[in-house]
């Protein structure tokens, strides 16, 4: 069985707004989460 999309993303780490590394899976460990990626045009 193939892992779900959220399981594939769970171990990726990205900087948060304070430039601290955050593991994406930690955002939805205890409750649902919406992840939004914004692109800066300019």
C-alpha positions, 0 to 999 in steps of 0.5 A, a space after each residue: 500500500 502506498 503512503 498517503 500524501 501527508 505521510 510523504 510530506 511529514 518528514 520534510 523540514 522548512 523554516 517557519 516565519 522566525 527562521 526555525 526549522 519545522 518538521 511539516 508532520 509536527 503541524 498535524 500531529 495532534 490536530 488537522 492543519 492547513 499548509 499554505 505556500 506563498 510565493 513572493 512576486 517582486 
